[in-house]
């Protein structure tokens, strides 16, 4: 997946949906394997790229917000996760 991120970055650019989706998949993989700090880092980058590519109110952005909220909650930051989920509802 790291190679897929590199390819998407090179081909589509840092503020593109393909790059955002590749980062999201990598972050989700880290989340499922318990690498929560890495997951959060990649999911935040995915959200930033997605918002730049599709805007703050899109289904793609809502999905990235949801995934980030899961990682943040897993790290014990429930209030922040709730705020991200509220943003996700508004976005999508």
N, C-alpha and C positions, 0 to 999 in steps of 0.2 A: 504493500500500500504506500510505503514511502516513495517508491519509484513512481507510482501513479501520481502522487502529489507533485513530484518533480516534473513529470511530463506535462501535467495540466498547467502547472505554473509557467513552463516554457512555452507551451502552445497557446494557451488562452489568456495568460496574464494573472497577476495577483488579485485583481478585483473582479474575477469572473465566476460564474456559476459552476463550471466544471472544476475549477480549483477549490471552490467552497465545498462541493460535494465530495471531492477526494479527501480534503481535510476532515470533513465530517465523518467519513467512513473510518479514517485512521483514528480519530478521537473516540469513536464508538468502540472500536476494537480495544483501545487502551482501557476504556471504561469497563468492558466486559472481562478484561484480564486483571483488573484491580490496579492498574497504573493510573490512578486518579489525577495526579498533578499533570501528567502528560496528556490525559484525556481533556482536562479543562483547557490546557494551553491550545491544543489543536481545535477544540470546539469553539473557543473564543475567536480564533483566527478564521474558522469557517463562517461564523456568524458575521464577522466584519466583511469578509469577501462577499458573502451572500447579500448583505444589506446594500453594499456598493453596486452589486450587479442587478438586483431585483427590487430594491427599495425596502423601506422598513415595514411595509404592509403587503406582504405576499405570503403565499402558502409555503414557499421555500424558506423564507425568513422565519416563519412560525415553527417550522420543523427544526431548524437550527437552534432556535430559542428553547424549544422543548428538550432537545438533546443536551444542551448546555445545562439546563435546569436539573436534569437527572444527575449529571456529574457533580454539580455544585451541591446538590442535596446529599449525595453519597459522601461528600467531604464534610458534611455536618453543618452546612450553612443554609438552614431551612428557610430563613426569611429572604435571603437573596434568591433562592430557588423559587419561592412563591412569587417574587416580583418578576422573575424571568417568565414564569408560566402566565402571569397576567399579561405581559407583553406579547406572549405567543398567541393568546386568545385575541388580543386586539389586532395582531398582525394578520391572522389567517382566517 
